Amino acid sequence: MAIVEVSDLRKTYGKKRAVDGISFRIEECEIFGILGPNGAGKTTTVECVEGLRRPDGGSVRVAGYDPVTDRESVTRVLGAQLQESELQPRITVREALELYAACYPAPADWRALADRLGLTDTLRTRFAKLSGGQKQRLSIALALVGRPDVVVLDELTTGLDPRARRDTWQLIQEIRDSGVTVLLVTHFMEEAQRLCDRIALIDKGRITALDTPSGLIGRTAGSTEVSFTPSAPIEARLLSELPSVASVAYKDGRIVVNGTDETVHAVLSLLAGRGISAHHLRVTEATLDDAYLDLTGQDA
Ligand SMILES: Nc1ncnc2c1ncn2[C@@H]1O[C@H](COP(=O)(O)OP(=O)(O)OP(=O)(O)O)[C@@H](O)[C@H]1O
């Protein structure tokens, strides 16, 4: 069942069309990613979902509620990660957790939450003294303290080192496994590829593609490359005629065939049928990076 429904969402700032007819549905317990270049309209979209911005057109529903007119109901079911600057530097982790817990009628046990997020040792530490990773974990704890059904995480791992980023990924998976739907805005392809069940690629206020990570990768031309040195000569024509082959090239004595997963099987069967061995065989899969470039025509 869809817990978030966005339909033909539109938002303009002056003459700038930040969001220009975006529609998507997020199923319960999904990790749904929003990906796109700077200024694409990602934050505006999630701010409309959070009820922080009033759309100019279209509709948004979170668990059936309108985030603008049913603000209070949405606050109960949706948790949003806070930006660093929104906490006072002198507030301690414990004070922040207690303060936020006090805002909800039936909050989660903040001590258990702190424990789950590895914050127990930092309860007396002031916000300004926390590391980037600890601040991020606190922002997740504050987003979860109201026991939300949906949590919005906007560029959560920006500025974290690779280790802290991986720990955060683990945490996001645990949050989903505990029954919370996650809406994730990210610039990191690897993050989106590993975590998201589905991804909406947004560019210039519109969705350019919406699919699973492997579905997006599968749309990339020549998404799989198989290369090898044949033990005996083989005509390029035989390879090009194989199903789903996009291109055949020779590079430094190696044959490089681009296509899909199916191409790999077809090439190996053709070689086996002719008694030719494929030396130094290498198969390379496209990544979400390649798909992003292919679908948006620009770097992440
Ligand atoms: N308050 C505002 N007033 C005027 N223009 C705005 C405002 N907020 C955003 N914009 C513009 O709307 C467009 C979309 O911005 P938005 O922040 O939604 O994009 P984004 O995809 O989240 O970008 P980024 O990846 O840089 O955070 C941009 O051109 C931005 O300059």
The ligand as a Tripos MOL2 file, in Angstrom:
@<TRIPOS>MOLECULE
LIG
   31    33     1     0     0
SMALL
NO_CHARGES

@<TRIPOS>ATOM
      1 N1         13.3010   29.7040   -1.4290 N.pl3     1 LIG1
      2 C1         13.6300   29.7490   -2.7060 C.ar      1 LIG1
      3 N2         13.4880   30.8910   -3.4120 N.ar      1 LIG1
      4 C2         13.7900   30.9660   -4.7170 C.ar      1 LIG1
      5 N3         14.2880   29.9140   -5.4390 N.ar      1 LIG1
      6 C3         14.4750   28.7660   -4.7880 C.ar      1 LIG1
      7 C4         14.1670   28.6260   -3.3970 C.ar      1 LIG1
      8 N4         14.4420   27.3420   -3.0350 N.ar      1 LIG1
      9 C5         14.9180   26.7270   -4.1460 C.ar      1 LIG1
     10 N5         14.9260   27.5770   -5.2010 N.ar      1 LIG1
     11 C6         15.3350   27.2470   -6.5720 C.3       1 LIG1
     12 O1         14.5270   26.1820   -7.0310 O.3       1 LIG1
     13 C7         15.2870   25.2310   -7.7410 C.3       1 LIG1
     14 C8         15.1790   23.8730   -7.0570 C.3       1 LIG1
     15 O2         15.8280   23.9420   -5.7860 O.3       1 LIG1
     16 P1         15.9180   22.7010   -4.8000 P.3       1 LIG1
     17 O3         16.6050   23.1700   -3.5600 O.co2     1 LIG1
     18 O4         14.5810   22.0790   -4.6580 O.co2     1 LIG1
     19 O5         16.8440   21.7260   -5.6390 O.3       1 LIG1
     20 P2         17.7240   20.4760   -5.1560 P.3       1 LIG1
     21 O6         17.5390   19.4540   -6.2290 O.co2     1 LIG1
     22 O7         17.3540   20.0720   -3.7920 O.co2     1 LIG1
     23 O8         19.1760   21.0660   -5.2170 O.3       1 LIG1
     24 P3         20.5150   20.7000   -4.3680 P.3       1 LIG1
     25 O9         20.9440   19.3510   -4.8360 O.co2     1 LIG1
     26 O10        21.4480   21.7710   -4.7930 O.co2     1 LIG1
     27 O11        20.1230   20.7550   -2.9120 O.co2     1 LIG1
     28 C9         16.6980   25.7800   -7.8050 C.3       1 LIG1
     29 O12        16.8530   26.4560   -9.0140 O.3       1 LIG1
     30 C10        16.7690   26.7430   -6.6350 C.3       1 LIG1
     31 O13        17.6740   27.7900   -6.9090 O.3       1 LIG1
@<TRIPOS>BOND
     1     1     2 1
     2     2     3 ar
     3     2     7 ar
     4     3     4 ar
     5     4     5 ar
     6     5     6 ar
     7     6     7 ar
     8     6    10 ar
     9     7     8 ar
    10     8     9 ar
    11     9    10 ar
    12    10    11 1
    13    11    12 1
    14    11    30 1
    15    12    13 1
    16    13    14 1
    17    13    28 1
    18    14    15 1
    19    15    16 1
    20    16    17 2
    21    16    18 1
    22    16    19 1
    23    19    20 1
    24    20    21 2
    25    20    22 1
    26    20    23 1
    27    23    24 1
    28    24    25 2
    29    24    26 1
    30    24    27 1
    31    28    29 1
    32    28    30 1
    33    30    31 1
@<TRIPOS>SUBSTRUCTURE
     1 LIG1         1 GROUP 0 **** ****
